[in-house]
Amino acid sequence: MFQVNKRSLIVSFVLAFLFFIIVTVKLPYYIYKPGAADELTDMVEVNHGYHSEGAFHLVTVSGGRATPLEYVWAKFASYREILPLEEAIPEGFTDEAYRFFQLKMMEDSKAASKVVAYEAAGKKVDIIFNGVYVLQTIPHMPAEEVLEVGDRIFAVDGREVKEAKDLTSYVEEKKIKDTVSLTIERDDKTEEVDVVIDSFPESKEGHGIGIQLLAEKSVHVEPKVTIKSGNIGGPSAGLMFALEMHNQLVEDDITKGYRIAGTGEIAFDGSVLRVGGVDKKVIAANRKGVDIFFAPNEDGAEDSNYEVAKQTADEIKADMEIVPIDSFDEALDYLNQLEPNDK
């Protein structure tokens, strides 16, 4: 009896260990799959804003490092994408740096969506430039030893830096082996650092200090708006943020009683740009019962987000209208011309 119990205990331990391995060990792969389609009224609130009969939805792609179990599942499941780690995270980025990059892109997206939505509604908008952030340093370039991801640069040689071009244009005028002094903020402390200018790897002409930058912009609007994006990163929510804000700012309900989703990075001039994972976002929207889905048309490109979205909707036989747009105004015009939903 003792031998049997001991054997059973060993088998149970081995099975438990194997289960632990397949559900917890991280493989060098990323898996992307359809995420959620959340109503934006839960995330965006304009002070004393108008309410709507329908709803705008933010669609997301869910992604993360694969476990053995998730890897096998993704091999057989539809609309799952498996990428080697080096392809999922751009070259030169650490996991931490890439996450910082994604969150900063979201902040920039929210700033642009505020400007577009409020200007379209005839409301007051002020844009303030607050310097630039270091998103990454280029390997084997001088900045790699001096700057860190997340450093905010305020000035170069005493000259104020508001936008990325303020720094890059100044450095381009310098010569290789010249030194520039940067005023930076790191861990809530301001300091001066010197960086030497050098030629870029594998480049015979270009030179610089070796950093990728993102401008930090503050957008002040009236009435005030709160956007709660949580841990969602990336720029692709811009179009839908702008539509939701605009709908709360104007008296006429542009949802017309429909469930509306979409995707697209929005620029400060209102143009809507290509994003990734549009097929998975169509899946997420369809699961939520969305009626209309906006997708970047990219001026009619053959492999545009719109074409991929339309193909995906056809494949899953979605009862959803896929609408091609290249700007916020095009999306707004489409909604303004809709007949109200009587369902």
Residue, then its C-alpha position, 0 to 999 in steps of 0.5 A: m500500500f505504501q509503494v502504491n501511494k508513493r508511486s501515485l504521489i510521484v506521478s501527481f508531482v510530475l503531472a503538476f510540474l508539467f502543468f506548471i511548465i506549460v502554463t507559466v514558462k515564457l517562450p521567445y514568442y509573442i501572440y496577438k489575438p482579438g481583444a475587447a470592444d469597450e464602450l467609450t462612455d466608460m473611458v471618456e467624459v466631457n464636463h457637462g457633455y451630451h449623452s447618446e442613444g448609440a455608442f462608440h467602441l474602442v477595439t483592442v488587440s490582446g498580446g503577450r509572451a507565449t506560454p507552451l499551452e498558449y503557443v499550441w492553442a494559437k497554432f490551431a485557433s483562427y485570427r491568432e498571430i505568432l511572432p518571434l520576440e525579435e519581430a514583435i519588439p523593434e530592434g534596439f528596444t527592451d521590453e521596458a522601453y517598448r512599453f514606455f514607447q507604447l504608452k507615450m504613443m497613447e498619450d500623443s494620440k489622446a492629445a491629437s484626438k482632443v485637438v481634432a474633436y474640439e476644433a471640429a466642435g468650435k471649442k477652445v484649444d491650446i497646445i503647449f510643447n513641453g520638451v521631448y522624451v527619449l524613446q530609445t538610444i541607438p546601439h554604439m552611438p554616443a547617447e547610449e552611454v549617457l541618456e536613458v529611455g524616459d529622459r525628458i530633454f528641455a534644452v540643447d546648449g541653452r536653447e529651448v527644445k519644444e519639439a524633436k526638430d528643435l534638437t535634430s536640426y541643431v545637431e545636424e548643423k554641428k560637425i562630427k566630434d563636436t559636443v552638445s550639452l543637454t538639459i534633461e529631467r530624470d527621476d524628477k531631477t534636472e541635470e546637464v549631460d554632454v554628448v558627442i556627435d558621431s556618424f550613424p552606423e552604416s551611414k556615410e553622411g548622417h550624423g547625430i547623437g543616436i536617439q529616437l524622440l517623441a514630443e511631449k504635448s499638453v492640450h488644454v481644452e474647454p470644457k475639460v475632458t477626462i480620458k481613462s485609457g488605463n494600461i492600453g498603449g499605442p496610437s490606434a485609439g485616436l479616431m474613436f477618442a475624437l469621435e466620442m469627445h466630439n459627440q459629447l460636445v455637440e447637441d446632435d447625437i452623431t451615433k444615431g442609435y448605432r453601435i460604432a467601432g473603428t481604428g486608426e491613428i489620428a494626426f493633429d490635422g485630422s488625417v487617419l493613419r494605418v494601424g496594426g491588428v485590424d483583422k483582430k479588431v474586426i473580430a472583437a467588434n463583431r463579438k460586441g454586435v457592432d453595426i459600423f466599423f471605420a478603417p483607414n483607407e490609406d488612399g485606396a492602397e491594395d493592402s489597406n486597413y480597410e481592405v483587410a477589415k472588409q475581407t475579415a468581415d466577409e470571412i466571419k460573415a459579420d453583419m457589420e458595415i465596414v467604412p473606409i475613411d482617411s480623415f476625421d471629417e470623412a468619418l463625421d460626414y458619414l455619420n451625419q448622413l446616416e438615417p437614425n437606427d429604428k431597431 
